[in-house]
């Protein structure tokens, strides 16, 4: 059976959390892949975790996007391999050109750590298998640069192609859009649907004792798309 | 994985520089008349001369000055600190190492320590606070423990002032910036405001780390012939003289001390953390020490001292950021993110290769000798030669202490003439909006409090943080506490109350207290009124820690917290912050303060009449800081703590809250706000001397619990059997906060209480 890869950049700090949650909820064999490595070791799916890769002193994710392992991830994604980017991982995927748009500094200019409500926008997406359109999920966010931005044409195309996969409730609602993201976008997918980036942390909502399990279906869907029975 | 970069060969032992015993170091000889520039008094300078048998060269005098500073040498506090209890069956490591360690069961230990970064934060709040976090985290992983939680105790002046807002913003940004980036959750703490901190804020940071018993490390050089590695950031001129800076008064001229404030790099520290832990777990490390205050001088000096050995350091090998640094600058630099590691003999190359894989500088800089001296060489030349023992044994001073008569008078002030509040509801709203009591949500939302996925009680939800241990049913509770107004009015009593409050807070989440780290923040110890506060406060901590069986396993002393202004010197309120760690045997049996169910019975546990002396109510509503703090009976406090923790651990109680600042009215309001449901309660007749004291008076051993009706009898039986009074006072539910005591009553919409509670800090940080 395939195993899952969790990338590890210097400065990643949700790598252990991602592995722990994936192992726990999917039973998968999860292995770390170091940023300097040129190959993914035959993994069936790649998770790019949260944190502050290389300290994020330039732009969040900018340096990680240039690391050797990202060449391998790009080739893997071009072959249709599933790639899930969470938080800093989402930032890395946009910097690497695997997803459009960018994650800019939060509207409030401050780091925000809280639980928000997001709404699933698709019910036939491989990386959202088991979730329904309109389903609401309670997921933690923790970021300084989470405001999704893109030009109008890109935003319109993302909407038209059904690539906006997770949306915050409007900021006017309780626990709504925490960062000023355009069109309340919390997560998007690539055109082929095999690359998905999201700001919320499903791995932090994968156990009742941590306050919720709404992240579990997202992790399971990723594992299944990666050829891991979950 | 690609191979490690090629290594320069390790210098063979014989090639280390050497000098005959008794050789006189080259360099400018220091002059007694300039002792003060080295941080020494003239008398201390004479002692240095006696230890050396000659006049010191400048670098030697400066090294003595740094290690004999208050910050490193505890010269005014050591005789007091010796009185603290440090032993217990749960203690795996007591004071004297980088951090204390207590046993939490299942083979796990928790390393924990608190340290201040007050002076740097006063001058440059962002970096001052950030490097405070960085420094204490290094102390934790130097013990072989993985840092897994940070708590902060912060003190500021008047929130309405621009300076306080600047400092609050900066300190919060600094803590967030460092903690979030390195990936250690900031899970709790406290923030209080008082005019005495206006110019001299307090930034006390406590960190906790988790280790397997067998991974416990020591800051030692090991044995003769062992090689010391310098690991981490390069050495620059930043932070030069920080230990001395931290041991002096702040004044308007302190802004010129900005170069004494270091700059933090959490990314580099993350690499250092991962590399050190991997090296320790790979069995490559014989000793490890953080380079904190006084940099290489204190780290190598302390490591040699613990082993009773000597070290030869080759300064030319120390990685540097700047050209032309003198030996003095290299030895006293406080550049951040640096460690000293002693390699296991024969495995030096393996250790260096591992560290370099993490892209760290890792350079052999020293070798352990049996001469008991710290000798420095540059370009093969001896530039300093100091005896390790005296260097680490600062002279101590026992000062004269006496109470300020104004404090005595304030404490003894009779409060019987106070007018009762015209509107108790309005008084409660005022207290809920008081910045010290108000919700700190706007602050902790800026901290990543969930990374590492162990945080099972979120900040603001309970009296203490709770972190589960993965792979175990156990959890760890942690809290930091000090009501400095109590300590200011009655130092011994107030410090004991701080310990008791910390224990009560742990009990309220279901944790059994295990150990204490203390951060003693005071003014100038040579002022008798200040020394009196220190001496009395330590005695109070001693008494309470003995009663609660919570040994003190480490801590930090920060003196000279005062500001020299034109109108005179003003010291901060005496603030002996107590950090306490406890264990929950079963993570599933824990409590928060949030009212969980409509219809739950509200029970008041414990005894002692709430009183108005030294209370928040008095300070806020009557603008009066006077009276004696709440009466404390240590045996009653211990009974309450043990009983309350036991009730939670038995699964009988999942909603509990300590009665603290603002008394029962504030405690009940906080439970209602957290649970988003109202309550209706009537305080027992005779609870306090007067109705306003029942509502807003404070107490040393009272707590509230809320339980379903069918559990009331069981809870009551357990409490009464333990000698802890248990009184039913009301019921949870509804949308209003209704509370009566004698002829006073409060009836507020819950939404109004919440608004008052949430607004203050959110507006200040907006």
Boltz contact constraints between the chains, C-beta under 6 A:
constraints:
  - contact:
      token1: [A, 10]
      token2: [B, 271]
      max_distance: 6.0
  - contact:
      token1: [A, 11]
      token2: [B, 267]
      max_distance: 6.0
  - contact:
      token1: [A, 11]
      token2: [B, 270]
      max_distance: 6.0
  - contact:
      token1: [A, 13]
      token2: [B, 183]
      max_distance: 6.0
  - contact:
      token1: [A, 13]
      token2: [B, 451]
      max_distance: 6.0
  - contact:
      token1: [A, 17]
      token2: [B, 453]
      max_distance: 6.0
  - contact:
      token1: [A, 36]
      token2: [B, 2]
      max_distance: 6.0
  - contact:
      token1: [A, 37]
      token2: [B, 1]
      max_distance: 6.0
  - contact:
      token1: [A, 52]
      token2: [B, 181]
      max_distance: 6.0
  - contact:
      token1: [A, 55]
      token2: [B, 267]
      max_distance: 6.0
  - contact:
      token1: [A, 110]
      token2: [B, 446]
      max_distance: 6.0
  - contact:
      token1: [A, 111]
      token2: [B, 176]
      max_distance: 6.0
  - contact:
      token1: [A, 111]
      token2: [B, 180]
      max_distance: 6.0
  - contact:
      token1: [A, 111]
      token2: [B, 446]
      max_distance: 6.0
  - contact:
      token1: [A, 112]
      token2: [B, 445]
      max_distance: 6.0
  - contact:
      token1: [A, 113]
      token2: [B, 445]
      max_distance: 6.0
  - contact:
      token1: [A, 113]
      token2: [B, 448]
      max_distance: 6.0
  - contact:
      token1: [A, 113]
      token2: [B, 449]
      max_distance: 6.0
  - contact:
      token1: [A, 114]
      token2: [B, 445]
      max_distance: 6.0
  - contact:
      token1: [A, 140]
      token2: [B, 450]
      max_distance: 6.0
  - contact:
      token1: [A, 142]
      token2: [B, 448]
      max_distance: 6.0
  - contact:
      token1: [A, 204]
      token2: [B, 450]
      max_distance: 6.0
  - contact:
      token1: [A, 204]
      token2: [B, 453]
      max_distance: 6.0
  - contact:
      token1: [A, 209]
      token2: [B, 456]
      max_distance: 6.0
  - contact:
      token1: [A, 210]
      token2: [B, 453]
      max_distance: 6.0
